[in-house]
Amino acid sequence: MSVDDKSNFEPCKDMAYECLKFGDDQQELVRVDSYIQGADKLRQDAISRNSFAVADSFYPGVRMNITDAYIVGLVRNFQTIITEFFGLDLRRIKTAASKFSIVTSRPQELKPMQRIPHFDAPSRNSLAVIHYLCDAPDSGTAFYRHNSTGYEYINEGRFGEYEKSLVERFKDPAQHPHGYICADTEEYSQIASSTAVHNRLLMYRGSSLHSGIIRPDYNFDPSPETGRLTITSFIEFS
């Protein structure tokens, strides 16, 4: 059976999901376990092709293309949640893309902005999705509040103040954070988290401040067979 076969992207019969809200801003988060039937086939596709390359974006690691059938299936499977829980119009999807992804950048290789929580777009009209194709109980994804502004997400109206705060924060190189953020710091408070479980999926707004949970003992394994293999997706609405 081809990895493009539609049955690979059908939800598992025992799929379970929760629609959650977290933080002071009551941001939306969907957590899905036992997501799709073809998770193992997708993992094998990543292992067999293994043509990962350094990401040409903010992502601290390597990425590889995935079949377009994946994002088509994702939107189809979550159309009701996207419209009713997130309040977004499927007819207004502007871009939608997915990639196989593995975190491989070591702490000393990170740029300053990669050492703090990030947002994928300063807009509430976007969704970010991470689908774990590995079991990594010491890893996962965490969400944060910026303490000095109180912001838990960044949109157009908040961007200027947040940027000003970061510029002030990074003026002194001696005060730059070191490595990946993990739990609370002086500048950020962790407000929600989820561990990496094979075939678990998280969907949230791209404006949410978040970061991968990359602990000091993480091994930065670039292999799709033994590393922190995920599929990351981004959907932007007009």
N, C-alpha and C positions, 0 to 999 in steps of 0.2 A: 504493500500500500504506500503510495506517495505521501510525502509530508504535506503536500498541498491538498490532500483529500479532505473534503469538508467535514467528514466525521471526526477528524482529529480535533476540531475546534468546537465540537458539541460539549456542553457541560456534562460532567460526571453525574451519574444517577444519584450519588450520595453528596453532591455539592451542597455546601452550607454557607450561608452568608449573613453578615450583620451590617446594618446601616447605622453608623454611630455618629455622634457629635461630640466634640472634645474642646477643651479650653474655654477661656472667657468669651471668645468669639463664636463658640459653638460651630466650629468648622465641620464639614462633612467628611466622613471617612467610611469607605466600604471595605470590609475584610471578607475575603472569600477563601474557603478551604476546599480541597479536592475540586479544583476549578474545571479543567478540561481533560477529555479522554486521551488526547494525544500528547500529554506533557512529556512522557518518556520518549516518544518519537521525536519531539522537538529537541530534547536534550541530545539524543543520538545524532540528530542532524548537525547540531553545533559541534559535537565531538568529531564526527567524520569529516566535516568541511574544515573546521578549525583555521579559518583565514582571518582571524581577528587582527585588527590594527589599532594603533593608538587613536583614541577619540579626538576628533577635530572640534571639540567643544569643551565645556566646563567639566565634563565627566572625568573623574580621576582614574582612568583605566583604559581598557580596550573594548572595542565593539565590532560587531559583524552584522551584515544584513540578514533579515529573516523574510520568509515568504510574505507577500502582501495579504495572503489569505488569513494570516494571524490577526491583523488589525481589523479586517472586515468582520471576522468572527467575533472579535472583542466588542465592537460597536453593536453588532446584532444581539449578542448575548446580554448586553447591559442597556439596551435601548430604553426599557421602562425605568430603570434606576437613573439613567442619565437625564431623562426628561422629568421624572417626578421627584426624585430626591435632590438632584443637583439643579433642577430647573433650567436645563439647557435644551435648546432646540436642535434636534438632529439635522434639520434642513439647513442649518447655518454652520455646519462643519466646514472650516476653511482648510485645515491641514490635519493629517493623521498619519503617524509613522511609528514603527516599532523597530527595536534593535536588540540582538543578543548583547549582553554587557557583563563585564567582569571587572571589579575594582582591583587594580594592580599598582597604582601609584603609591610609593612609600612615603611616610610622613615628611621626610626631608625634601621630597620632590614637589610637595604641594605649594601652590601659590597661596598668598594670604587669604584670598576669598574662598579657597577650597577648605579652609580650616574652621569655617563657621557655617551655620545652617544657611541654606540657599533657597531661592524660589525659582521656579522654571519660567515664569512669565509674570509681569506685574499686572495681571488681569484675572478677574474672577471668572472670565469666560474661557477657561482652559482646564483640562484635566490631565493629571499625571498618573501613570499606572506602573507598578512594579510587580512582576510575576516571578516568583522564585522557582528555579529549577534545580534546587539544591536543598539539603538540610544543613543549616548552620546555626545551631541554637544560641551561639554567642554573638550572632550578627542579626541584622534586620534593618528596620527603618524607624527613626525617631522624629518627633515633631517638637518645635520649640517656640518659646515666647522671647522676644527681644526685651530685656528688662527695662532699659532706659526709656523706650518709647511705649512699651506695653503691646507692641504689634506682634500678632501671631500669623499674619499674612500681609503681603505687600501688594497693593493695587496702585493704580495711577495716582490716587489722592494721597497715598502714604509714601510713595517712592522718594519724593524730595527730602522729607524729614529723615527717613531712614538712611538715605545716601549721605546726608550731612553728618549724621551720627557716626557712620562708618568711616568717613574721611577723617573725622576728628580722632576716632579710635586708632586709626592706622598711621597717624602722623609720626609716631615714635616707633621705629623698627624694634626697639628693645621690648616694646609692649605687645608685639605681635603674638597671637596664639601659636601654639606648637602642635603639630599633628592634627589628627582628626578629632572633632568634638565628640565627646562621649559622656552623656549625662550633663548635669548642671555645671555651669561656669559662672563667673562674676557677671558676664554680659548676657547669658542666655539661660533660661529654665526649660527643662524638658517637660512637656505637658502630655505626651502620649507616645507609645512605642508599640512595635509588633516584631516578633522574632521571625527569622527566615525559616520557613518550613516548605518542603518540596510541594509544588503545585498550589501554594498559597498566593493570592493576589490581593494587592492593595490599590484602591482607586481614591484619589483625593484631588482637590483643586491645585492647579499649578502654581497658585499664588502662596500656598502654605509654606512657611519656613520649616525645612526638614533637612535631614542628613542621614546617610547610611550609618549604621552602627558598626564602626570599624575599631575594634579594641586593640590595645597595644600588642597583644599576642597574635593578631591576625597575620596569616602567612603570605598574603599577596600572590597566591598561586594563580598563574595565568591560564592553567589548563581548564577547558570546559568540562572535563571529566571529573576533576577533583577540586576545582576552585569554586568561588562564589558566583555561580552562573545564574543570571537573571535575564528576563526580557523587560526592557523599559520602553514605555510608550508615552506619547504626548498627543493630545487632541486639542486643537485650537478652534474656537467658535468665533464667528464674526458678530 
